[in-house]
Amino acid sequence: RIHALRVVGSGAGSVLEVSVEGKLPPESTDIFVEGYPKAYFRKPSAAEGTNDASRFRLKIDGLTDVAELRGRELTLTLISGARSLVQTMIVE
């Protein structure tokens, strides 16, 4: 289950941070984001997580002000090995 979705940073270096329950192998995990056609989200990279959670960051392209993502509903498709999950969340 995805338990947090938030924008980190501002400007060109901004990322969408996705926090997921459980440890997922970064090399076989992909995340697709839908719901805001003006934004493009790059391939996820692993961020430091905890023992029971994983965090991924997706660079955001296509927006001059990433703050416009906050409060928006996005649908994420997470694929990790043979497991997959589709979940809709509001961006913090």
N, C-alpha and C positions, 0 to 999 in steps of 0.2 A: 504494500500500500504506500502511495505517495502521501507524506504527511505535511510537507511544506513546499511552497512555491513562492520565490521572491526575486525581486530585481536587486542586484548588487552593483553598485557603482553608478557612474553617470558618464555620458559622452561615449567616445569611441571604445572604451574598454569595458563597457557594461556587459553583464552576464545575467542569464536567468539561472538561478540556483534551485535545484530540485533535490529535496531530501526524501529518501526512500527507506522504509523499514527493511532491515536485513542487510547482510553483507553481499554485495553483488560484484562480480569480477568486472573491472572497468574495460578490459580488452574484449569482452563479449557482450557488452551492454550498449544499447542504442536507444535514443529517445527522440520521438517525433512530436512536434508541437503544432497544433492547429487552433484556429479561432480568431486570429488577428492578422489579416492578409497583408498589412503594411510591414509586418516584422518578419524577418528571416532568422532562423535559429540554426547555428552551426552544430557540428557533431559534438557530443558531450565529452568533456574531460573530467576525470575523477578529481574531487576535492577531498580534503581531509574529512573523514567521517568519525564515527564512534564504533565501539565494539558491536553494537546491534543496529547500526544504520549506515547507509551510504549516502554520499552527497556528490552530485554532478553539476557541472557548470557548462552552460551553452552560451557562446558568444552571440550577442544580438546585433543584427545588421538591419538597415533599412529605416531606422527611426532617427530623427534628429533629437527627440526628447523621449528617452526610455521611460520617463515617469508616466507617460500615457498608458503604459501596460498595467500599472497598479490599479487594482479593483476590477480588472477585466477577467472574464471567464475564459480559460484555455483548456483544451482537451489534449492530454498527453498520452501517447502510446509508448510504453516502455517494453523493450524486448531484451531479455537476458538469457542466452542459451535457448533452452526449449520452453522457457516461461515467458508469458506476456501479460500485460495489464493495460487496460484503457481506463483512464480516470479524468474527470473534469474537476478543475480547481479554480479558485479565485487567486490572482496574483496579489501577494502582500506588498 
